[in-house]
Amino acid sequence: MKFLVLNGVNLNLTGRREKSVYGGETLEEINRELEAFVREHGHEVEFFQSNYEGALCDRIQAAQGVYDGIVLNAGAFTHYSYALRDAIAAITVPVVEVHISNVHARESFRERSVLTEVCRGEILGFGKHSYRLALESFWL
Protein backbone atom coordinates (compact mmCIF):
# COMPACT_ATOMS: atom_id res chain seq x y z
CA MET A 1 0.00 0.00 0.00
CA LYS A 2 1.06 3.57 -0.62
CA PHE A 3 0.14 6.54 1.58
CA LEU A 4 0.35 10.31 1.50
CA VAL A 5 0.86 12.31 4.69
CA LEU A 6 -0.22 15.92 4.20
CA ASN A 7 0.59 18.67 6.67
CA GLY A 8 -0.92 22.11 6.43
CA VAL A 9 -0.34 25.60 7.61
CA ASN A 10 2.39 26.26 10.22
CA LEU A 11 3.18 22.58 10.74
CA ASN A 12 6.59 23.26 9.22
CA LEU A 13 7.31 24.96 12.57
CA THR A 14 6.63 21.81 14.60
CA GLY A 15 9.35 21.37 17.19
CA ARG A 16 10.05 25.08 17.26
CA ARG A 17 6.67 26.59 18.19
CA GLU A 18 4.50 25.94 21.23
CA LYS A 19 6.48 22.90 22.31
CA SER A 20 4.06 22.26 25.17
CA VAL A 21 1.34 21.70 22.54
CA TYR A 22 3.22 20.22 19.58
CA GLY A 23 6.26 18.62 21.19
CA GLY A 24 9.95 19.18 20.61
CA GLU A 25 10.50 17.05 17.51
CA THR A 26 10.57 18.71 14.11
CA LEU A 27 8.21 17.67 11.35
CA GLU A 28 11.20 16.20 9.49
CA GLU A 29 12.06 14.01 12.49
CA ILE A 30 8.47 12.86 12.82
CA ASN A 31 8.35 12.07 9.10
CA ARG A 32 11.51 9.97 9.32
CA GLU A 33 10.00 7.92 12.16
CA LEU A 34 6.77 7.48 10.22
CA GLU A 35 8.63 6.40 7.10
CA ALA A 36 10.51 3.72 9.06
CA PHE A 37 7.25 2.55 10.68
CA VAL A 38 5.43 2.29 7.33
CA ARG A 39 8.34 0.49 5.64
CA GLU A 40 8.52 -2.01 8.56
CA HIS A 41 4.98 -2.98 7.62
CA GLY A 42 5.85 -3.34 3.92
CA HIS A 43 4.21 -0.14 2.69
CA GLU A 44 5.30 3.16 1.14
CA VAL A 45 4.71 6.73 2.25
CA GLU A 46 5.25 10.20 0.83
CA PHE A 47 5.12 13.50 2.69
CA PHE A 48 4.04 16.99 1.72
CA GLN A 49 3.67 20.17 3.76
CA SER A 50 2.38 23.52 2.59
CA ASN A 51 1.18 26.76 4.10
CA TYR A 52 -0.96 27.26 0.99
CA GLU A 53 -4.48 25.89 0.87
CA GLY A 54 -4.48 25.50 -2.92
CA ALA A 55 -1.29 23.43 -2.87
CA LEU A 56 -2.92 21.01 -0.42
CA CYS A 57 -6.05 20.85 -2.60
CA ASP A 58 -3.86 20.08 -5.63
CA ARG A 59 -2.18 17.17 -3.80
CA ILE A 60 -5.51 15.79 -2.63
CA GLN A 61 -6.96 15.93 -6.15
CA ALA A 62 -3.84 14.29 -7.62
CA ALA A 63 -4.05 11.42 -5.09
CA GLN A 64 -6.79 9.57 -6.97
CA GLY A 65 -5.41 6.28 -8.30
CA VAL A 66 -1.97 6.92 -6.74
CA TYR A 67 -2.46 6.41 -3.00
CA ASP A 68 -4.39 3.95 -0.89
CA GLY A 69 -4.93 6.50 1.85
CA ILE A 70 -4.19 10.02 2.97
CA VAL A 71 -3.35 11.22 6.47
CA LEU A 72 -4.16 14.92 6.74
CA ASN A 73 -3.19 17.37 9.45
CA ALA A 74 -4.57 20.55 7.94
CA GLY A 75 -3.61 22.72 10.91
CA ALA A 76 -5.79 25.81 11.21
CA PHE A 77 -7.33 25.09 7.78
CA THR A 78 -9.27 22.35 9.60
CA HIS A 79 -11.63 24.90 11.07
CA TYR A 80 -12.63 26.88 7.99
CA SER A 81 -11.34 25.45 4.71
CA TYR A 82 -14.31 24.46 2.63
CA ALA A 83 -11.89 24.20 -0.29
CA LEU A 84 -10.06 21.32 1.42
CA ARG A 85 -13.39 19.79 2.44
CA ASP A 86 -14.59 19.83 -1.17
CA ALA A 87 -11.30 18.40 -2.45
CA ILE A 88 -11.60 15.47 -0.01
CA ALA A 89 -15.24 14.92 -0.95
CA ALA A 90 -14.31 14.84 -4.65
CA ILE A 91 -12.00 11.81 -4.39
CA THR A 92 -12.52 8.19 -3.38
CA VAL A 93 -9.16 7.86 -1.60
CA PRO A 94 -9.92 7.57 2.14
CA VAL A 95 -8.63 10.42 4.29
CA VAL A 96 -7.96 10.28 8.03
CA GLU A 97 -7.84 13.66 9.76
CA VAL A 98 -5.17 13.96 12.47
CA HIS A 99 -4.13 16.51 15.05
CA ILE A 100 -1.13 16.41 17.32
CA SER A 101 -3.02 18.14 20.14
CA ASN A 102 -6.46 17.51 21.57
CA VAL A 103 -8.20 20.36 19.78
CA HIS A 104 -11.24 19.99 22.06
CA ALA A 105 -9.13 20.95 25.07
CA ARG A 106 -7.91 24.16 23.44
CA GLU A 107 -9.51 27.38 22.21
CA SER A 108 -13.21 27.08 21.37
CA PHE A 109 -12.71 27.93 17.69
CA ARG A 110 -10.64 24.75 17.32
CA GLU A 111 -13.48 22.47 18.41
CA ARG A 112 -15.23 22.53 15.02
CA SER A 113 -13.72 20.79 12.00
CA VAL A 114 -15.27 21.33 8.58
CA LEU A 115 -13.29 18.31 7.33
CA THR A 116 -14.40 15.52 9.65
CA GLU A 117 -17.67 14.73 7.92
CA VAL A 118 -15.89 13.90 4.64
CA CYS A 119 -13.04 11.97 6.27
CA ARG A 120 -12.92 8.28 7.11
CA GLY A 121 -12.07 9.15 10.69
CA GLU A 122 -10.31 11.52 13.04
CA ILE A 123 -7.43 10.86 15.44
CA LEU A 124 -6.27 13.57 17.80
CA GLY A 125 -4.48 14.29 21.02
CA PHE A 126 -1.80 11.59 20.88
CA GLY A 127 1.04 13.87 19.83
CA LYS A 128 3.15 12.57 16.97
CA HIS A 129 1.57 9.15 17.52
CA SER A 130 -1.68 10.45 16.02
CA TYR A 131 -0.02 10.07 12.60
CA ARG A 132 1.09 6.52 13.33
CA LEU A 133 -2.38 5.50 14.51
CA ALA A 134 -3.93 7.00 11.38
CA LEU A 135 -1.53 5.15 9.08
CA GLU A 136 -2.02 1.90 10.94
CA SER A 137 -5.79 2.22 10.56
CA PHE A 138 -5.42 1.68 6.83
CA TRP A 139 -3.96 -1.82 7.08
CA LEU A 140 -5.66 -3.13 10.21
C-alpha positions in Angstrom: 0.0 0.0 0.0 1.1 3.6 -0.6 0.1 6.5 1.6 0.4 10.3 1.5 0.9 12.3 4.7 -0.2 15.9 4.2 0.6 18.7 6.7 -0.9 22.1 6.4 -0.3 25.6 7.6 2.4 26.3 10.2 3.2 22.6 10.7 6.6 23.3 9.2 7.3 25.0 12.6 6.6 21.8 14.6 9.3 21.4 17.2 10.1 25.1 17.3 6.7 26.6 18.2 4.5 25.9 21.2 6.5 22.9 22.3 4.1 22.3 25.2 1.3 21.7 22.5 3.2 20.2 19.6 6.3 18.6 21.2 10.0 19.2 20.6 10.5 17.1 17.5 10.6 18.7 14.1 8.2 17.7 11.3 11.2 16.2 9.5 12.1 14.0 12.5 8.5 12.9 12.8 8.3 12.1 9.1 11.5 10.0 9.3 10.0 7.9 12.2 6.8 7.5 10.2 8.6 6.4 7.1 10.5 3.7 9.1 7.2 2.5 10.7 5.4 2.3 7.3 8.3 0.5 5.6 8.5 -2.0 8.6 5.0 -3.0 7.6 5.9 -3.3 3.9 4.2 -0.1 2.7 5.3 3.2 1.1 4.7 6.7 2.3 5.3 10.2 0.8 5.1 13.5 2.7 4.0 17.0 1.7 3.7 20.2 3.8 2.4 23.5 2.6 1.2 26.8 4.1 -1.0 27.3 1.0 -4.5 25.9 0.9 -4.5 25.5 -2.9 -1.3 23.4 -2.9 -2.9 21.0 -0.4 -6.0 20.8 -2.6 -3.9 20.1 -5.6 -2.2 17.2 -3.8 -5.5 15.8 -2.6 -7.0 15.9 -6.2 -3.8 14.3 -7.6 -4.0 11.4 -5.1 -6.8 9.6 -7.0 -5.4 6.3 -8.3 -2.0 6.9 -6.7 -2.5 6.4 -3.0 -4.4 4.0 -0.9 -4.9 6.5 1.9 -4.2 10.0 3.0 -3.3 11.2 6.5 -4.2 14.9 6.7 -3.2 17.4 9.5 -4.6 20.6 7.9 -3.6 22.7 10.9 -5.8 25.8 11.2 -7.3 25.1 7.8 -9.3 22.4 9.6 -11.6 24.9 11.1 -12.6 26.9 8.0 -11.3 25.5 4.7 -14.3 24.5 2.6 -11.9 24.2 -0.3 -10.1 21.3 1.4 -13.4 19.8 2.4 -14.6 19.8 -1.2 -11.3 18.4 -2.4 -11.6 15.5 0.0 -15.2 14.9 -0.9 -14.3 14.8 -4.6 -12.0 11.8 -4.4 -12.5 8.2 -3.4 -9.2 7.9 -1.6 -9.9 7.6 2.1 -8.6 10.4 4.3 -8.0 10.3 8.0 -7.8 13.7 9.8 -5.2 14.0 12.5 -4.1 16.5 15.0 -1.1 16.4 17.3 -3.0 18.1 20.1 -6.5 17.5 21.6 -8.2 20.4 19.8 -11.2 20.0 22.1 -9.1 20.9 25.1 -7.9 24.2 23.4 -9.5 27.4 22.2 -13.2 27.1 21.4 -12.7 27.9 17.7 -10.6 24.7 17.3 -13.5 22.5 18.4 -15.2 22.5 15.0 -13.7 20.8 12.0 -15.3 21.3 8.6 -13.3 18.3 7.3 -14.4 15.5 9.7 -17.7 14.7 7.9 -15.9 13.9 4.6 -13.0 12.0 6.3 -12.9 8.3 7.1 -12.1 9.1 10.7 -10.3 11.5 13.0 -7.4 10.9 15.4 -6.3 13.6 17.8 -4.5 14.3 21.0 -1.8 11.6 20.9 1.0 13.9 19.8 3.1 12.6 17.0 1.6 9.1 17.5 -1.7 10.5 16.0 0.0 10.1 12.6 1.1 6.5 13.3 -2.4 5.5 14.5 -3.9 7.0 11.4 -1.5 5.1 9.1 -2.0 1.9 10.9 -5.8 2.2 10.6 -5.4 1.7 6.8 -4.0 -1.8 7.1 -5.7 -3.1 10.2 
